[in-house]
Amino acid sequence: GTRLGAVFVDGFKSWAATAAAMHALQPYLQKGSWLIFQDFSWFDCYWLPILTTYLSKCIRLTMKIDNTAVYELLDPDIGQALEAFGTKPDASKYVFYRNVLSNHATGMFHSGDEVGFLQHTSQSYVVSHIMGHAEDAAETKAFIKVVSERLNCRWVFNGISKASFDI
């Protein structure tokens, strides 16, 4: 009969680990539970915005601070959403994934969060790269470099160029 009031998900692990954790936690969730996703905007955690898109009918964003997003669970019946999310990226859903990340980047841009905009755009780079879309990845990488330099956010580009840009 245990129910959880809050769940903290450290996203900087993997798609599969996040899916497994959510499946394991599902029986303990209740309406009103808080889902706290750390590393939500981090470039290597592209699956978190994708997961929350699948969960969108069951959750409501209540707060986003830096790289952490907090959602209220409106409906604990998240089984179908988790099945659709899967246990690993699905190459046939590449365009969907890019659109999800683009929508998050656009939201950050319109809210004035330039770093968040670059972080979600960087997630698009990672998705393009790992799914074998080299042309999209190269175009996104060039865009990030130009924008980060213009916004004087070179650390965003430098930080990801050292790790993810050389996956």
Secondary structure, DSSP 8 states (H G I E B T S, - for coil): ---EEEEEEE-SS-HHHHHHHHHHHGGGEEEEEEEEEETTT-TT-THHHHHHHHTTTTEEEEEEETTEEEEEES-S--HHHHHHH-SS--GGGHHHHHHHHHHHHHHHHHHT-HHHHHHHHHHHHHHHHHTT-HHHHHHHHHHHHHHHHHTT-HHHHHHHHHTGGG-
